[in-house]
């Protein structure tokens, strides 16, 4: 980022050049065409950075009183009279934008080709060798994907080693095969529909919050939502991923929603706009997708006077049905929310399982529960199923509502 008021800058890249190429590119874009840089709500971490900067030491010196005018670029932009539209200039800007779009598409296709070849190389040389050296191999291909403007894919490959190491040794091979297969399906679907917003979000970058609110086709659902869980993890790039899961308690539409936020780990733990267990009456705006799940919080209204119960769950129903539905339309996705019927924790050696009261369903649990919850009667539970293991987030018990993931 770049502060136009006193030419300060900050970037999370490891470059030893100051300013780095990312800041220089941002400054160049601003000077070339400042129109896209519109005022917007400043994130908390940006405000914190601005407040901690010693602006008196880094601010450019003001011009002498008799110099005639302020020579700073920002002041010149503020005082420069508005020029009439120049058709030739507009045509040049349009041509430049089209050229940038073509270059981006070419870079993305090149990145997809490199990734498919890389996956083929890993399969050809053997995944056993890949497991022994997956951190360096994934980091190398992630760097190439960043150069090809496929930032979302780069993050996914960069996080694969940490994801695999979170599973027991006998399951790591299965997870790697499954994850690489999902990426191959994603690339094949994107080649068929490169303009699809969901696929582009998984390959490159996501839509901005403002563009989502301005999208007339974005699905908007007003209902009573309960905050049922939070999944926070620190990524290898130094960013913290904060996923807040909501359950629809009232109206039709998507049954679940996730609010996804990213911020630098250097800022420490951030306070969330919602509280675990809270029920709120609000409008959520969903990102376009074949199975809408990710959303942003829109208009928030007063909370219900009386807390609403969770939807009734039949004991004979399949708690993983939502996972199967998502896999049918978007097999490249990783996890799916699930509401489980009455059950309890059980131990089988070192492994922890969730088991229904009738004993018909048993799922291995990824996150070790608090020993104090071992005797709880889990009347209904909410968790995330990834096809291998269950991450339990919260439950309704005979002792009330409890959080199960810290």
Secondary structure, DSSP 8 states (H G I E B T S, - for coil): -EETTTTEE---S---SSS-HHHHHHHHHHHH-GGG-------HHHHHHHHHS-HHHHS-----GGG-S---HHHHHHHS------HHHHHHHHHHHHHHHHHHHHHHHHHHHHHHHHHHHHHHH-HHHHHHSHHHHHHHHHHHHHHTT-HHHHHHHHHHHHHHHTS-HHHHHHHHHHHHHHHHHHHHHHHH-TT-HHHHHHHS----HHHHHH-TTSEEEEEEEEEEEEEEEE-TTSEEEEEEEEEE-SSSS-SEEEEEEEEEGGG-----SS-TT-EEEEEEEE---TT--EEEEEEEE---SS--------TTS-TTHHHHHHHHH-TT---EEEEE-SEEEEEETTEEEEEETTSS-EEEBSS---GGGTT--EEEEEEEE-SS-EEEEEEEETTEEEES--
